[in-house]
Amino acid sequence: MRILIRIIYSVIVFFTVNIFHFDIIKDHWYYAAVLLTGFVLINLFPSFHNRQCPALRLRICGDGCELLLIFLISSILSATYFIANWYQKFSGFGFLPLYLLTVILVEAIVFWNGILRVYCTSLQLGIKWRIIGIICGWIPLVNLFVLMKIIRIASREAVFESEKITRNRNRLHSQCCHTKYPILLVHGVFFRDYKYLNYWGRIPKELKMNGAVIYYGNHQSAASVIESGKELAERIRQIVEETGCGKVNIIAHSKGGLDSRYAISMLGIEDSIASLITINTPHYGCLFADYLLSKVPESTRNFIAQKYNAALKKLGDSNPDFLAAVKDLTAFACKKLNDTVLDIPGIYYQSVGSKLNVASGGRFPLNFSYPLVKHFDGENDGLVSVSSFGWGENRIHLTAKGRRGISHGDLIDLNRENIEGFDVREFYVGLVKGLKERGY
C-alpha cells in the first residue's frame, strides 16, 4: 500500500511538472486546480504511514525520506517522457524553456522540502553524509547514488527509533532494568564520564527509561590501575553511604575493568559490590602495547605524555599520568595484576568482548590500530584482542555480520551509531535485566 501511494504521489508531481503540456489540463482549469491542490498536500503530508511514528522528529525525518523518493520517481518519469517525446514535441525549442523551468521549479520544491527535513532531523547521517551530500549534489549520476544512500540511512533511522520507542513504552510497567542495587558505570582510559560528552552514549538514557538507577565512576581519565582503583573505591563508598543502597553493580569498559577488579579485591570494598561486568577489558594485556613501549624512544614517550597530561588538567583531571596508564595495559603488567588481584567469592563476574571483521569496520583511529593489534594479539576490536577480554563465569563474544563487526568504541555507543545487526542499547538492557533476574 505504501508503495502504491508513493507511486500515485509521484504521478501527481509528474503531471504538475507537465501542467502546461497536456491539453486536458490546459483546457480545464479545475483539473489544474485539483492537481495543484494535490501537489501542495503531498508536500505538506507526504506519508500517512509516518503519522504513526511516536516522535515528531521521526515523523519529520520519515516524511523527508518519502519526499525524496517521490522526487526520484517523478524525475525519472519526467526524464523518460521528455526523451520519448523529444522529436515530436520539443525539437522546435519553442516550448522547451517553459517546460524546463516548470520541471526545475516543481522538482526543486519537492527535493528541498525533503532534504531539509532529513538534514534537520536525522541523527544517523552525521556530519560525514551531510557534507558528502552537499559536495556530490552537483555531480550527475553520483548525486543519485548519494541521495539513495541518504534516504536509506534516514529511513532506517526513522523505522528503528520508532520501534525502539514503542518497545520501551510497551514494557514500561515491567521496569526490567530496575535492579536491587544501582548500576555504576566505569569509563576506560583517556576519557571522562559525562562532564563534556557522555562516554556511554545513549546507553544510560535507555537503561533509565527501563528503570535503572545509574551512577558514574567520576575518576580521572588516565592513571595507573592502583590510583584509578583508589578513586573508584572512594566513589563506591560515597555512593553506598549517601544512598544506603548497600551494594552496587559495576559495568566497566576497557581499562576500567582492571581498575574495578583492583578496587574490589585490594581496597576493602568487596562487601559493597554485587557484580562486575567488564566490557572489552584487556584482562591479559595488549602485546602491541609492550611492543610500542619498547620501540618508541623515551624522549618521544615523555613528550606525548607531557602534552596529554597538560591537556587533561585543563579538562578537569587533577593529576593525570599518561605513561602509568599505558604501562598497566601491557601483557607484562596484566600478568602481574592477575597473579595478585584475585576474584572475591560471592561477587558475580562476567565479561563481554567484541571484534571487528575488517579494519575499515572501525572509526578512526581504530581502523588504523586494528592491523597492528591483529599482528601481535590476533582478532580484536581495534584495541583489545578476543583472547584478552574473557573473565568471570559468563563470557559473551559479540560481532556483527558482514564486513563491519563491532569495535571497542561501538560497545559503549561512543559514536551514537545504529549498527545493522547489533542494537547496543538493547544489549545493555539485556545485561542489566539479567542482573535483575539473578537478584542483583
C-alpha positions in Angstrom: 0.0 0.0 0.0 2.8 2.4 0.9 4.5 1.8 -2.5 1.2 2.3 -4.4 0.6 5.6 -2.6 4.2 6.7 -3.3 3.7 5.9 -7.0 0.4 7.8 -7.1 2.0 10.8 -5.4 4.9 10.7 -7.9 2.5 10.6 -10.8 0.7 13.7 -9.4 4.1 15.5 -9.2 4.8 14.4 -12.8 1.5 15.8 -14.1 2.2 19.0 -12.1 5.5 19.3 -14.0 3.6 18.9 -17.2 0.7 21.2 -16.2 1.2 23.4 -19.3 1.9 20.5 -21.6 -1.2 18.2 -21.5 -4.2 19.7 -23.4 -6.7 18.2 -21.0 -5.1 20.1 -18.1 -4.7 23.3 -20.1 -8.3 23.3 -21.3 -10.0 22.5 -18.0 -8.9 24.9 -15.2 -10.5 22.8 -12.5 -8.2 19.9 -13.4 -5.2 22.2 -12.9 -6.7 23.4 -9.6 -7.1 19.8 -8.3 -3.6 18.9 -9.5 -2.0 21.9 -7.7 -4.0 21.2 -4.6 -2.8 17.7 -4.6 0.8 18.9 -5.1 0.5 21.2 -2.1 -1.0 18.4 0.1 1.8 16.0 -0.9 4.4 18.5 0.2 2.6 19.0 3.5 1.7 15.4 4.2 3.8 13.1 2.1 3.0 10.0 4.1 0.0 8.9 6.2 2.0 5.9 7.5 4.5 8.2 9.2 1.7 9.7 11.3 2.1 6.6 13.4 5.7 7.5 14.4 5.8 8.0 18.1 8.1 11.1 18.0 7.8 14.3 16.0 11.4 14.3 14.9 11.0 10.8 13.4 7.8 11.8 11.7 9.5 14.7 10.0 12.5 12.5 9.1 10.3 9.8 7.6 8.3 12.4 5.6 11.5 13.8 4.3 12.6 10.4 3.0 9.2 10.0 1.3 9.5 13.3 -0.4 13.0 12.4 -1.7 11.7 9.1 -3.0 8.8 10.9 -4.7 11.3 13.4 -6.2 13.4 10.5 -7.6 10.4 8.7 -9.1 8.8 11.8 -10.6 12.1 12.9 -12.0 12.6 9.6 -13.8 9.1 9.8 -15.2 9.7 13.4 -16.4 13.0 12.5 -18.0 11.5 9.4 -19.7 8.6 11.5 -21.0 11.0 14.2 -22.3 13.2 11.7 -24.1 10.3 9.8 -25.6 8.7 12.9 -26.9 11.8 14.9 -27.8 11.5 14.9 -31.5 7.7 15.2 -31.7 7.1 18.0 -29.1 10.4 19.6 -28.1 12.6 19.6 -31.2 11.5 23.1 -32.2 12.6 24.6 -28.9 9.6 26.9 -28.8 8.1 25.2 -25.7 11.4 24.0 -24.3 12.4 26.9 -21.9 9.0 27.0 -20.3 9.0 23.2 -19.9 12.4 23.1 -18.3 11.6 26.0 -16.0 8.5 24.1 -14.8 10.4 20.9 -14.3 13.1 22.6 -12.3 10.7 24.6 -10.2 8.3 21.8 -9.3 11.0 19.2 -8.6 13.1 21.7 -6.6 10.1 22.3 -4.3 9.8 18.5 -3.6 13.5 18.0 -3.3 14.3 20.8 -0.9 11.3 20.1 1.1 12.5 16.6 1.6 16.2 17.2 2.0 15.8 20.0 4.6 13.5 17.8 6.7 16.1 15.0 6.6 19.1 17.2 7.3 17.4 18.9 10.2 16.1 15.8 11.9 18.3 12.8 11.1 21.0 12.0 13.7 22.5 9.0 11.9 23.6 11.0 8.8 26.2 12.7 10.9 28.5 15.4 9.5 30.0 12.9 7.0 27.0 12.2 4.9 25.7 15.8 5.1 29.0 17.1 3.7 29.1 14.3 1.0 25.5 15.2 0.0 26.4 18.9 -0.4 29.5 18.2 -2.4 28.2 15.4 -4.6 24.8 17.0 -5.1 26.3 18.8 -8.1 27.8 15.7 -9.8 25.4 14.0 -12.2 24.7 10.3 -11.5 26.9 10.4 -8.4 24.3 12.6 -6.8 21.6 10.0 -7.3 23.7 7.3 -5.6 24.4 9.6 -2.7 20.8 10.6 -2.4 19.8 6.9 -2.3 22.3 6.4 0.5 21.0 9.4 2.5 17.4 8.1 2.1 18.4 4.6 3.2 20.2 5.9 6.3 17.5 8.3 7.4 14.5 6.0 6.6 16.1 3.1 8.6 16.7 5.5 11.5 13.0 6.6 11.5 11.8 2.9 11.5 14.4 1.7 14.0 14.0 4.5 16.5 10.2 4.3 16.3 10.3 0.6 17.0 12.6 1.3 20.0 10.3 3.9 21.5 7.3 1.7 21.1 9.1 -1.3 22.7 10.1 0.8 25.7 6.6 2.1 26.1 5.2 -1.4 26.0 7.5 -2.7 28.7 7.5 0.5 30.8 5.4 -1.1 33.6 7.8 -4.0 33.9 10.8 -1.8 34.8 13.0 -4.6 33.6 16.3 -2.8 34.4 15.3 -1.8 38.0 17.9 -3.9 39.8 18.1 -4.4 43.5 21.4 -2.5 43.6 22.2 0.6 41.4 24.5 0.5 38.3 27.9 2.1 38.5 29.3 2.9 35.0 33.1 3.0 35.0 34.8 4.5 31.9 38.0 3.4 30.3 41.4 5.1 29.8 41.8 8.6 28.2 38.2 9.6 28.6 36.0 11.1 31.2 32.4 10.1 32.2 30.0 12.9 31.2 31.4 16.3 32.1 31.7 17.3 28.4 30.4 14.3 26.5 28.7 11.2 27.9 31.2 8.4 27.4 28.4 5.9 27.3 26.4 7.5 24.5 22.7 6.7 24.5 23.0 3.7 26.9 22.4 5.4 30.3 19.2 7.0 29.0 17.9 3.7 27.6 18.7 2.0 30.9 17.0 4.7 33.0 13.9 4.5 30.8 13.6 0.9 31.8 14.0 1.5 35.5 17.8 1.5 36.1 19.4 3.8 38.7 22.7 5.0 37.2 25.9 6.4 38.8 29.3 7.2 37.2 32.8 6.5 38.4 33.9 10.1 38.0 37.6 9.2 38.2 40.4 10.7 36.2 40.9 9.8 32.5 44.5 8.5 32.9 46.2 7.0 35.9 47.7 3.7 37.0 45.4 0.8 37.9 46.3 1.4 41.5 45.5 5.1 41.5 42.3 4.6 39.5 41.3 1.8 41.8 41.7 4.1 44.8 39.4 6.7 43.2 36.8 4.1 42.4 36.9 2.6 45.8 36.3 6.1 47.3 33.5 6.8 44.9 31.8 3.5 45.7 32.0 4.2 49.5 30.5 7.6 48.8 27.5 6.2 46.8 26.8 3.5 49.4 27.0 5.9 52.4 24.9 8.7 50.7 22.2 6.4 49.3 22.1 3.5 51.7 21.9 1.1 48.7 24.2 -1.4 50.4 26.0 -2.5 47.2 26.5 -1.5 43.5 26.6 -3.4 40.2 29.6 -2.3 38.2 29.7 -2.2 34.4 33.2 -1.2 33.4 34.7 -0.6 30.0 38.3 -1.2 28.8 40.9 -0.3 31.5 38.0 0.5 33.8 37.6 -3.3 34.2 41.1 -3.6 35.6 40.6 -0.6 37.8 37.4 -2.1 39.2 39.0 -5.5 39.8 41.8 -3.9 41.8 39.4 -1.8 43.8 37.2 -4.8 44.7 40.0 -7.2 45.6 42.6 -4.9 47.2 40.9 -1.9 48.8 38.4 -3.4 51.2 35.1 -2.6 49.3 34.2 -6.2 48.4 31.1 -6.1 50.7 29.8 -3.1 48.7 29.9 -5.0 45.3 27.2 -7.3 44.0 28.6 -7.9 40.5 31.2 -6.8 37.9 30.6 -6.8 34.2 33.7 -5.9 32.2 33.3 -4.7 28.6 36.3 -5.1 26.2 38.7 -5.1 29.1 42.3 -6.3 28.3 42.5 -8.7 31.3 45.5 -10.4 29.8 47.0 -7.2 28.4 47.9 -6.0 25.0 51.2 -7.3 23.4 51.2 -4.4 21.0 51.4 -2.0 24.0 54.5 -3.9 25.1 55.9 -3.5 21.6 55.2 0.2 21.3 56.7 1.0 24.7 59.9 -0.9 23.8 60.2 0.7 20.3 59.2 4.3 20.9 62.1 6.4 22.1 61.9 7.6 25.7 62.0 11.3 24.7 59.1 10.8 22.4 57.1 8.9 25.1 57.7 11.7 27.6 56.8 14.4 25.1 53.5 12.7 24.3 52.7 12.1 27.9 53.5 15.7 28.8 51.2 17.1 26.2 48.4 14.8 27.1 48.7 15.4 30.8 48.7 19.1 30.3 45.5 18.9 28.1 43.7 16.7 30.6 44.5 19.0 33.5 42.7 21.8 31.7 39.7 19.4 31.3 39.5 18.6 35.0 41.9 15.9 35.8 43.9 16.8 38.9 46.9 14.5 38.3 46.7 12.6 35.0 49.5 10.1 34.3 49.5 9.0 30.7 52.5 6.7 30.8 51.4 4.9 34.0 48.0 4.2 32.4 49.6 2.8 29.2 52.1 0.6 31.1 49.4 -1.0 33.0 47.8 -2.2 29.8 50.8 -4.2 28.7 50.7 -8.0 28.8 53.6 -8.0 31.4 51.7 -5.7 33.8 48.4 -7.6 33.4 50.0 -10.9 34.2 51.4 -9.4 37.4 48.0 -8.0 38.2 46.2 -11.3 37.6 48.7 -13.1 39.9 47.9 -10.8 42.8 44.3 -9.5 42.2 42.0 -12.5 42.8 38.3 -12.7 42.4 36.2 -12.4 45.5 33.8 -15.3 46.2 30.1 -14.2 46.2 30.6 -11.5 43.6 29.3 -12.3 40.2 31.9 -11.7 37.5 31.2 -11.7 33.7 32.8 -10.2 30.6 31.8 -9.0 27.2 34.1 -8.7 24.2 33.7 -7.9 20.5 35.7 -7.9 17.3 36.0 -6.0 14.1 35.7 -8.2 10.9 37.9 -5.9 8.9 40.0 -2.8 9.7 37.6 -0.5 7.8 34.8 -1.5 10.1 36.2 0.8 12.8 36.1 4.5 13.1 39.3 6.5 13.3 41.7 5.7 14.9 40.6 2.1 15.5 40.7 1.4 11.8 44.5 2.1 11.9 45.3 0.3 15.1 43.3 -2.9 14.2 46.1 -4.3 11.8 48.8 -3.6 14.4 46.8 -5.3 17.2 46.0 -8.2 15.0 49.7 -8.8 14.2 50.6 -9.1 17.8 47.4 -10.2 19.5 45.1 -11.7 16.9 41.4 -10.9 16.2 40.4 -7.7 18.1 38.1 -4.8 18.4 40.7 -2.2 17.3 42.5 -2.2 20.7 41.7 -5.4 22.7 42.1 -8.9 21.4 39.5 -11.6 21.6 41.9 -13.7 23.7 42.3 -11.0 26.3 38.8 -9.9 27.2 37.4 -13.1 28.7 37.0 -13.1 32.5 34.5 -14.5 35.0 31.6 -17.0 35.0 29.9 -15.8 31.8 31.8 -14.6 28.7 29.9 -13.0 25.8 31.6 -12.7 22.5 30.0 -10.2 20.0 30.3 -9.3 16.4 28.1 -8.2 13.6 27.5 -9.9 10.2 29.2 -8.6 7.1 32.4 -6.6 6.9 31.8 -4.3 9.8 31.9 -6.1 13.1 31.8 -4.3 16.5 34.6 -2.0 17.6 36.0 -1.0 21.0 34.0 2.2 20.8 30.8 0.7 19.4 30.3 -1.3 22.6 29.9 1.9 24.6 27.9 3.7 21.8 30.7 6.2 21.5 29.7 7.3 18.0 25.9 7.1 18.7 25.6 4.9 15.6 22.9 2.4 14.8 24.8 -0.7 13.7 23.0 -3.1 11.4 22.5 -6.4 13.2 23.5 -5.1 16.6 21.5 -2.9 18.9 23.9 -1.7 21.6 21.3 -0.1 23.7 19.1 -3.2 23.8 22.1 -5.3 24.5 22.8 -3.3 27.7 19.1 -3.6 28.6 19.5 -7.4 28.3 22.7 -7.3 30.5 21.0 -5.3 33.3 17.8 -7.3 33.0 20.0 -10.4 33.6 21.4 -8.9 36.8 17.8 -8.2 38.0 16.8 -11.8 37.3 19.8 -13.0 39.4 18.7 -10.9 42.3 21.4 -8.2 42.0 
